[in-house]
Amino acid sequence: MTLFPKVLGGYSGGISDNIGFANFFLITFLIGIPVLILIYLVDKHVVIGSNDDPVELSTKLE
């Protein structure tokens, strides 16, 4: 799981020198978007333990 990022991380300086820092950080931002979407979907659909939705908890307490 972490082998590919470790290998790629070693070359990140060369990649950023070749494509420019702005383009490098734009690409890394775009790579991170699917992770943010997955975090949102997991938070929305998976409940661990008791219900952790604050909206439903506040309606139950009233």
N, C-alpha and C positions, 0 to 999 in steps of 0.2 A: 504494500500500500504506500509506503513512504519512499521506496527506492527511486521511482521516477522523479518525484519532486527534488530529492537530494541530488540526483544526477543533473537534472535540468537547472537547479539552483546554482550549480557550479559554473554554468555557462551564461547565467543571466547578465553578468557584466558585459560579456562580448556581444550578446544579443542586443542589449540596450545601446551599446556603442554603435552597432551597425544600423539599427532602425530608429534611433533617437529615443531620448528619455520619455518624451510626451507619448509617442506611439507605444513604447514598451508598457507604460503605466495604463494606457487606454486598453491595451490587449489584456493585461492582468485584471483590470476592472471587468472587462467583458467575460473573462473566464470565471470570475466570481459570481456573476449574476445567476447561473443555474444553481449554485449552492444556496444563495439567498432564497430562491424560489422553493427549493426542496425543504429548507428550514421552515418556511411559511406553511407549506403543505403538511409537513409532519406535525407542526404545532396545531394546525387546524383539525387534523383528522385522528391523531393518536393521543389518547389520554393515559397518562401514567399515574397510577394511584387513584386518589379521589379526583373528582372533576376540578380542573384548574382554570376554568373559564371564569374570570371575575364578574362578567355580566350575569351569568346564571347564579353565581354565588350571592350576589347582592340582591337578586329577586327572591332567593330562597330565605334570606335573612329577614325580609320585611314581613 
